Amino acid sequence: MDVAIRELKAKLSSYVQRAAAGEHITVTDRGRPIAMIGPLIGRVDLEAAAAAGWLTPASGSGLTPIRRHPPLRSVQDVLDEDRAE
């Protein structure tokens, strides 16, 4: 089923219920497909997709933590300098 983005916005709850029930909905913008809404994929389906080669499971343990560097100058020093100009 195709639905224009304007209609989707107006009737979002209805389309979400249809997707949850298993229907796949293609969202269009000026007649051009831009997104799809459908039911969630269960864990078993993900494993089957990986076995079929459709996706590659994540290999890392998550996001890399951000290392913070010590500031070169304090915010107050920067503000004082800016206000002096």
Phi and psi in degrees as a GROMACS rama.xvg file:
@    title "Ramachandran Plot"
@    xaxis  label "Phi"
@    yaxis  label "Psi"
@TYPE xy
-104.602  142.906  ASP-2
-141.867  134.959  VAL-3
-71.3201  148.966  ALA-4
-59.6242  -35.1095  ILE-5
-63.7594  -45.2743  ARG-6
-66.6513  -38.3106  GLU-7
-59.4166  -44.7789  LEU-8
-62.4573  -37.9374  LYS-9
-73.126  -29.889  ALA-10
-127.698  39.7443  LYS-11
-56.5811  -46.4256  LEU-12
-56.78  -42.769  SER-13
-62.432  -44.6818  SER-14
-70.4348  -33.8235  TYR-15
-65.7198  -40.9019  VAL-16
-62.1177  -41.4018  GLN-17
-64.4685  -40.5665  ARG-18
-65.1748  -41.9673  ALA-19
-63.0448  -28.2709  ALA-20
-81.0345  -3.02418  ALA-21
113.652  -3.10581  GLY-22
-81.1607  142.701  GLU-23
-101.51  128.364  HIS-24
-121.151  127.86  ILE-25
-97.3179  124.262  THR-26
-91.1225  132.243  VAL-27
-119.139  151.493  THR-28
-126.547  112.158  ASP-29
56.143  39.8389  ARG-30
82.9907  -2.41719  GLY-31
-103.977  126.035  ARG-32
-61.738  132.22  PRO-33
-126.722  -19.6552  ILE-34
-160.773  165.717  ALA-35
-130.302  143.15  MET-36
-121.56  133.283  ILE-37
-159.273  -178.025  GLY-38
-67.4982  154.361  PRO-39
-64.7825  147.901  LEU-40
-91.5605  127.339  ILE-41
-74.9744  166.411  GLY-42
-59.9476  -39.8603  ARG-43
-61.5434  -40.9023  VAL-44
-64.317  -37.9623  ASP-45
-64.5527  -41.1033  LEU-46
-65.0495  -39.1001  GLU-47
-66.3974  -39.0166  ALA-48
-65.0229  -39.1168  ALA-49
-66.0238  -41.3102  ALA-50
-64.834  -32.4234  ALA-51
-81.366  -6.76932  ALA-52
84.6842  12.9206  GLY-53
-78.4596  -21.8594  TRP-54
-147.826  162.444  LEU-55
-116.278  121.541  THR-56
-61.4888  151.685  PRO-57
-60.9868  144.325  ALA-58
-109.823  -15.193  SER-59
-93.3892  178.681  GLY-60
-94.9127  3.53077  SER-61
134.899  -160.261  GLY-62
-75.4179  147.631  LEU-63
-77.8706  129.917  THR-64
-63.4226  146.586  PRO-65
-81.5981  129.181  ILE-66
-90.1414  127.282  ARG-67
-94.2909  133.748  ARG-68
-96.5119  145.621  HIS-69
-64.6488  141.02  PRO-70
-64.4825  144.327  PRO-71
-75.7109  -34.3255  LEU-72
-141.345  156.425  ARG-73
-78.0159  157.48  SER-74
-60.7608  -39.397  VAL-75
-62.0887  -40.414  GLN-76
-61.518  -42.2922  ASP-77
-64.8547  -43.4086  VAL-78
-64.1995  -44.3835  LEU-79
-59.5345  -43.7405  ASP-80
-63.5483  -43.0645  GLU-81
-64.9775  -39.5304  ASP-82
-73.4596  -24.2829  ARG-83
-74.7338  -21.8994  ALA-84
